[in-house]
Amino acid sequence: MSRVQYDSFGEPILPVSDKEPTTASRVALRSGVGLFWVMVVAIVAARAAYFDPALSEKVASVAALFGHLRTVVGV
């Protein structure tokens, strides 16, 4: 008889199956990982292509404004 193991929250841990993953599950895993990385590359490329340097200047001015406001308030 096997011992029941519990996780840190007291829930029983189901025994791990000794079966090898099927071909369909390996294909699904690889396609999901591939889709994730394709989306990462597309988002980074789009951000690089449409980067607006003026936006970073606006963010810096807003940050400076909050810095002055914190100085005035005394926080």
PAGU-697803 format. One record per residue: chain; residue in one letter; y, x, z of N, C-alpha, C in turn; residue number from 1. Coordinates in Angstrom, 2 decimals, padded with zeros to 5 digits, m for minus. Atoms other than C-alpha are relative to their C-alpha. Layout:
<atoms>
<atom chain="A" res="A" n_v="Y" n_u="X" n_w="Z" ca_v="Y" ca_u="X" ca_w="Z" c_v="Y" c_u="X" c_w="Z" n="NUM"/>
...
</atoms>
This chain:
<atoms>
<atom chain="A" res="M" n_v="m001.18" n_u="000.85" n_w="000.00" ca_v="000.00" ca_u="000.00" ca_w="000.00" c_v="001.24" c_u="000.89" c_w="000.00" n="1"/>
<atom chain="A" res="S" n_v="m001.20" n_u="m000.82" n_w="000.09" ca_v="003.36" ca_u="001.41" ca_w="m000.99" c_v="001.04" c_u="m000.47" c_w="001.00" n="2"/>
<atom chain="A" res="R" n_v="m001.07" n_u="000.32" n_w="m000.95" ca_v="006.27" ca_u="001.57" ca_w="001.40" c_v="001.19" c_u="m000.57" c_w="m000.77" n="3"/>
<atom chain="A" res="V" n_v="m001.18" n_u="000.59" n_w="000.60" ca_v="009.30" ca_u="m000.57" ca_w="000.62" c_v="001.20" c_u="000.86" c_w="000.38" n="4"/>
<atom chain="A" res="Q" n_v="m001.20" n_u="m000.79" n_w="m000.26" ca_v="012.48" ca_u="001.47" ca_w="000.26" c_v="001.21" c_u="m000.91" c_w="m000.08" n="5"/>
<atom chain="A" res="Y" n_v="m001.21" n_u="000.80" n_w="m000.05" ca_v="015.94" ca_u="000.10" ca_w="001.00" c_v="001.21" c_u="000.85" c_w="m000.36" n="6"/>
<atom chain="A" res="D" n_v="m001.23" n_u="m000.73" n_w="000.29" ca_v="019.37" ca_u="001.03" ca_w="m000.30" c_v="000.91" c_u="m000.04" c_w="001.22" n="7"/>
<atom chain="A" res="S" n_v="m000.89" n_u="m000.11" n_w="m001.15" ca_v="022.36" ca_u="001.66" ca_w="001.94" c_v="000.53" c_u="m001.34" c_w="000.50" n="8"/>
<atom chain="A" res="F" n_v="m000.45" n_u="001.32" n_w="m000.42" ca_v="023.21" ca_u="m002.06" ca_w="002.07" c_v="m001.15" c_u="m000.86" c_w="000.53" n="9"/>
<atom chain="A" res="G" n_v="001.14" n_u="000.73" n_w="m000.54" ca_v="019.73" ca_u="m003.08" ca_w="003.24" c_v="m000.78" c_u="m000.80" c_w="m001.02" n="10"/>
<atom chain="A" res="E" n_v="000.73" n_u="000.72" n_w="001.05" ca_v="018.56" ca_u="m004.48" ca_w="m000.09" c_v="m001.23" c_u="000.82" c_w="m000.40" n="11"/>
<atom chain="A" res="P" n_v="001.18" n_u="m000.75" n_w="000.42" ca_v="015.02" ca_u="m003.55" ca_w="m001.15" c_v="000.17" c_u="000.58" c_w="m001.40" n="12"/>
<atom chain="A" res="I" n_v="m000.05" n_u="m000.67" n_w="001.29" ca_v="014.77" ca_u="m001.10" ca_w="m004.02" c_v="m001.30" c_u="m000.29" c_w="m000.73" n="13"/>
<atom chain="A" res="L" n_v="001.20" n_u="000.30" n_w="000.78" ca_v="012.38" ca_u="m002.21" ca_w="m006.75" c_v="m000.63" c_u="001.29" c_w="m000.48" n="14"/>
<atom chain="A" res="P" n_v="000.65" n_u="m001.22" n_w="000.48" ca_v="009.78" ca_u="000.34" ca_w="m007.78" c_v="000.34" c_u="000.26" c_w="m001.46" n="15"/>
<atom chain="A" res="V" n_v="m000.34" n_u="m000.40" n_w="001.36" ca_v="010.64" ca_u="002.27" ca_w="m010.92" c_v="m001.25" c_u="m000.08" c_w="m000.86" n="16"/>
<atom chain="A" res="S" n_v="001.11" n_u="000.12" n_w="000.92" ca_v="008.44" ca_u="001.51" ca_w="m013.88" c_v="m000.30" c_u="001.36" c_w="m000.61" n="17"/>
<atom chain="A" res="D" n_v="000.41" n_u="m001.27" n_w="000.59" ca_v="006.46" ca_u="004.43" ca_w="m015.26" c_v="m000.07" c_u="m000.07" c_w="m001.52" n="18"/>
<atom chain="A" res="K" n_v="000.08" n_u="000.16" n_w="001.44" ca_v="006.67" ca_u="003.07" ca_w="m018.79" c_v="001.10" c_u="000.80" c_w="m000.69" n="19"/>
<atom chain="A" res="E" n_v="m000.98" n_u="m000.70" n_w="000.82" ca_v="008.44" ca_u="005.07" ca_w="m021.47" c_v="000.94" c_u="m001.04" c_w="m000.60" n="20"/>
<atom chain="A" res="P" n_v="m000.90" n_u="000.96" n_w="000.65" ca_v="011.56" ca_u="003.45" ca_w="m022.92" c_v="m000.44" c_u="m000.30" c_w="m001.43" n="21"/>
<atom chain="A" res="T" n_v="000.42" n_u="000.41" n_w="001.35" ca_v="010.89" ca_u="001.52" ca_w="m026.09" c_v="000.99" c_u="000.54" c_w="m001.03" n="22"/>
<atom chain="A" res="T" n_v="m000.85" n_u="m000.47" n_w="001.09" ca_v="012.31" ca_u="002.48" ca_w="m029.45" c_v="001.27" c_u="m000.84" c_w="m000.08" n="23"/>
<atom chain="A" res="A" n_v="m001.16" n_u="000.88" n_w="000.08" ca_v="014.62" ca_u="m000.54" ca_w="m029.40" c_v="001.01" c_u="000.34" c_w="001.09" n="24"/>
<atom chain="A" res="S" n_v="m000.94" n_u="m000.33" n_w="m001.07" ca_v="016.10" ca_u="000.43" ca_w="m026.04" c_v="000.68" c_u="001.34" c_w="m000.25" n="25"/>
<atom chain="A" res="R" n_v="m000.63" n_u="m001.29" n_w="000.33" ca_v="016.68" ca_u="004.01" ca_w="m027.20" c_v="001.04" c_u="m000.17" c_w="m001.10" n="26"/>
<atom chain="A" res="V" n_v="m000.96" n_u="000.25" n_w="001.08" ca_v="018.38" ca_u="002.76" ca_w="m030.38" c_v="001.23" c_u="m000.72" c_w="000.56" n="27"/>
<atom chain="A" res="A" n_v="m001.12" n_u="000.73" n_w="m000.58" ca_v="020.53" ca_u="000.33" ca_w="m028.37" c_v="000.86" c_u="000.94" c_w="000.85" n="28"/>
<atom chain="A" res="L" n_v="m000.75" n_u="m000.95" n_w="m000.83" ca_v="021.51" ca_u="003.09" ca_w="m025.93" c_v="000.82" c_u="000.95" c_w="m000.86" n="29"/>
<atom chain="A" res="R" n_v="m000.71" n_u="m000.95" n_w="000.87" ca_v="022.42" ca_u="005.56" ca_w="m028.67" c_v="001.11" c_u="m000.67" c_w="m000.78" n="30"/>
<atom chain="A" res="S" n_v="m001.06" n_u="000.69" n_w="000.74" ca_v="024.36" ca_u="002.98" ca_w="m030.67" c_v="001.14" c_u="m000.39" c_w="000.92" n="31"/>
<atom chain="A" res="G" n_v="m001.06" n_u="000.32" n_w="m000.96" ca_v="026.26" ca_u="001.88" ca_w="m027.57" c_v="000.83" c_u="001.21" c_w="000.36" n="32"/>
<atom chain="A" res="V" n_v="m000.72" n_u="m001.23" n_w="m000.31" ca_v="027.15" ca_u="005.45" ca_w="m026.66" c_v="000.83" c_u="000.45" c_w="m001.19" n="33"/>
<atom chain="A" res="G" n_v="m000.74" n_u="m000.36" n_w="001.21" ca_v="028.14" ca_u="006.16" ca_w="m030.25" c_v="001.21" c_u="m000.89" c_w="m000.22" n="34"/>
<atom chain="A" res="L" n_v="m001.12" n_u="000.93" n_w="000.15" ca_v="030.31" ca_u="003.04" ca_w="m030.41" c_v="001.10" c_u="000.31" c_w="001.01" n="35"/>
<atom chain="A" res="F" n_v="m000.98" n_u="m000.36" n_w="m001.03" ca_v="032.02" ca_u="004.04" ca_w="m027.15" c_v="000.82" c_u="001.19" c_w="m000.45" n="36"/>
<atom chain="A" res="W" n_v="m000.73" n_u="m001.21" n_w="000.38" ca_v="032.91" ca_u="007.51" ca_w="m028.43" c_v="000.82" c_u="m000.19" c_w="m001.27" n="37"/>
<atom chain="A" res="V" n_v="m000.80" n_u="000.31" n_w="001.19" ca_v="034.06" ca_u="006.17" ca_w="m031.81" c_v="001.28" c_u="m000.71" c_w="000.42" n="38"/>
<atom chain="A" res="M" n_v="m001.19" n_u="000.69" n_w="m000.48" ca_v="036.43" ca_u="003.84" ca_w="m029.96" c_v="000.95" c_u="000.95" c_w="000.73" n="39"/>
<atom chain="A" res="V" n_v="m000.84" n_u="m000.98" n_w="m000.69" ca_v="037.67" ca_u="006.70" ca_w="m027.77" c_v="000.78" c_u="000.83" c_w="m001.01" n="40"/>
<atom chain="A" res="V" n_v="m000.66" n_u="m000.81" n_w="001.02" ca_v="038.43" ca_u="008.84" ca_w="m030.82" c_v="001.05" c_u="m000.82" c_w="m000.74" n="41"/>
<atom chain="A" res="A" n_v="m000.95" n_u="000.85" n_w="000.71" ca_v="040.13" ca_u="005.92" ca_w="m032.59" c_v="001.24" c_u="m000.27" c_w="000.84" n="42"/>
<atom chain="A" res="I" n_v="m001.15" n_u="000.27" n_w="m000.87" ca_v="042.34" ca_u="005.12" ca_w="m029.60" c_v="000.87" c_u="001.24" c_w="000.15" n="43"/>
<atom chain="A" res="V" n_v="m000.78" n_u="m001.24" n_w="m000.13" ca_v="043.36" ca_u="008.76" ca_w="m029.10" c_v="000.72" c_u="000.32" c_w="m001.29" n="44"/>
<atom chain="A" res="A" n_v="m000.64" n_u="m000.27" n_w="001.29" ca_v="044.07" ca_u="009.17" ca_w="m032.82" c_v="001.16" c_u="m000.96" c_w="m000.25" n="45"/>
<atom chain="A" res="A" n_v="m001.09" n_u="000.97" n_w="000.18" ca_v="046.15" ca_u="005.97" ca_w="m032.89" c_v="001.17" c_u="000.33" c_w="000.91" n="46"/>
<atom chain="A" res="R" n_v="m001.09" n_u="m000.38" n_w="m000.90" ca_v="048.13" ca_u="007.08" ca_w="m029.86" c_v="000.73" c_u="001.23" c_w="m000.51" n="47"/>
<atom chain="A" res="A" n_v="m000.63" n_u="m001.20" n_w="000.55" ca_v="048.77" ca_u="010.46" ca_w="m031.48" c_v="000.82" c_u="m000.34" c_w="m001.24" n="48"/>
<atom chain="A" res="A" n_v="m000.69" n_u="000.34" n_w="001.24" ca_v="049.78" ca_u="008.87" ca_w="m034.79" c_v="001.27" c_u="m000.80" c_w="000.27" n="49"/>
<atom chain="A" res="Y" n_v="m001.13" n_u="000.87" n_w="m000.27" ca_v="052.16" ca_u="006.32" ca_w="m033.27" c_v="000.77" c_u="000.42" c_w="001.25" n="50"/>
<atom chain="A" res="F" n_v="m000.69" n_u="m000.49" n_w="m001.20" ca_v="053.55" ca_u="008.49" ca_w="m030.43" c_v="001.50" c_u="m000.05" c_w="m000.21" n="51"/>
<atom chain="A" res="D" n_v="m001.45" n_u="000.10" n_w="000.05" ca_v="057.21" ca_u="007.79" ca_w="m029.73" c_v="000.60" c_u="000.87" c_w="001.11" n="52"/>
<atom chain="A" res="P" n_v="m000.56" n_u="m000.87" n_w="m001.04" ca_v="058.98" ca_u="010.66" ca_w="m027.91" c_v="001.12" c_u="m000.68" c_w="000.79" n="53"/>
<atom chain="A" res="A" n_v="m001.07" n_u="000.68" n_w="m000.71" ca_v="061.86" ca_u="008.36" ca_w="m027.00" c_v="m000.54" c_u="m000.80" c_w="001.18" n="54"/>
<atom chain="A" res="L" n_v="000.59" n_u="000.76" n_w="m001.09" ca_v="059.50" ca_u="006.34" ca_w="m024.83" c_v="m000.16" c_u="000.86" c_w="001.24" n="55"/>
<atom chain="A" res="S" n_v="000.16" n_u="m000.87" n_w="m001.16" ca_v="058.76" ca_u="009.32" ca_w="m022.59" c_v="001.35" c_u="000.29" c_w="000.65" n="56"/>
<atom chain="A" res="E" n_v="m001.34" n_u="m000.18" n_w="m000.57" ca_v="062.52" ca_u="009.86" ca_w="m022.16" c_v="000.42" c_u="m001.22" c_w="000.81" n="57"/>
<atom chain="A" res="K" n_v="m000.32" n_u="001.22" n_w="m000.72" ca_v="062.91" ca_u="006.22" ca_w="m021.11" c_v="m000.75" c_u="m000.05" c_w="001.33" n="58"/>
<atom chain="A" res="V" n_v="000.80" n_u="m000.01" n_w="m001.22" ca_v="060.09" ca_u="006.58" ca_w="m018.57" c_v="000.59" c_u="001.00" c_w="000.99" n="59"/>
<atom chain="A" res="A" n_v="m000.61" n_u="m001.01" n_w="m000.87" ca_v="061.74" ca_u="009.74" ca_w="m017.20" c_v="001.29" c_u="m000.52" c_w="000.61" n="60"/>
<atom chain="A" res="S" n_v="m001.25" n_u="000.53" n_w="m000.53" ca_v="065.07" ca_u="007.95" ca_w="m016.82" c_v="m000.28" c_u="m001.08" c_w="001.05" n="61"/>
<atom chain="A" res="V" n_v="000.36" n_u="001.02" n_w="m001.00" ca_v="063.41" ca_u="005.05" ca_w="m014.98" c_v="m000.51" c_u="000.68" c_w="001.27" n="62"/>
<atom chain="A" res="A" n_v="000.49" n_u="m000.73" n_w="m001.17" ca_v="061.64" ca_u="007.53" ca_w="m012.69" c_v="001.16" c_u="000.63" c_w="000.76" n="63"/>
<atom chain="A" res="A" n_v="m001.17" n_u="m000.58" n_w="m000.65" ca_v="064.95" ca_u="009.27" ca_w="m012.00" c_v="000.79" c_u="m001.09" c_w="000.74" n="64"/>
<atom chain="A" res="L" n_v="m000.70" n_u="001.11" n_w="m000.64" ca_v="066.54" ca_u="005.90" ca_w="m011.22" c_v="m000.68" c_u="m000.38" c_w="001.31" n="65"/>
<atom chain="A" res="F" n_v="000.72" n_u="000.31" n_w="m001.23" ca_v="063.81" ca_u="005.13" ca_w="m008.68" c_v="000.16" c_u="001.12" c_w="001.02" n="66"/>
<atom chain="A" res="G" n_v="m000.23" n_u="m001.12" n_w="m000.91" ca_v="064.28" ca_u="008.61" ca_w="m007.20" c_v="001.35" c_u="m000.11" c_w="000.68" n="67"/>
<atom chain="A" res="H" n_v="m001.33" n_u="000.19" n_w="m000.58" ca_v="067.99" ca_u="007.95" ca_w="m006.70" c_v="000.00" c_u="m001.19" c_w="000.96" n="68"/>
<atom chain="A" res="L" n_v="000.07" n_u="001.18" n_w="m000.86" ca_v="067.23" ca_u="004.52" ca_w="m005.25" c_v="m000.70" c_u="000.33" c_w="001.31" n="69"/>
<atom chain="A" res="R" n_v="000.69" n_u="m000.40" n_w="m001.23" ca_v="064.77" ca_u="006.05" ca_w="m002.76" c_v="000.90" c_u="000.86" c_w="000.88" n="70"/>
<atom chain="A" res="T" n_v="m000.92" n_u="m000.83" n_w="m000.76" ca_v="067.44" ca_u="008.57" ca_w="m001.75" c_v="001.06" c_u="m000.86" c_w="000.70" n="71"/>
<atom chain="A" res="V" n_v="m001.02" n_u="000.87" n_w="m000.57" ca_v="070.01" ca_u="005.84" ca_w="m001.19" c_v="m000.59" c_u="m000.82" c_w="001.15" n="72"/>
<atom chain="A" res="V" n_v="000.64" n_u="000.83" n_w="m001.02" ca_v="067.59" ca_u="003.67" ca_w="000.78" c_v="m000.47" c_u="000.86" c_w="001.18" n="73"/>
<atom chain="A" res="G" n_v="000.43" n_u="m000.90" n_w="m001.06" ca_v="066.30" ca_u="006.66" ca_w="002.75" c_v="m001.48" c_u="m000.03" c_w="000.26" n="74"/>
<atom chain="A" res="V" n_v="001.47" n_u="000.05" n_w="m000.15" ca_v="062.59" ca_u="006.27" ca_w="002.14" c_v="m000.59" c_u="001.34" c_w="m000.30" n="75"/>
</atoms>
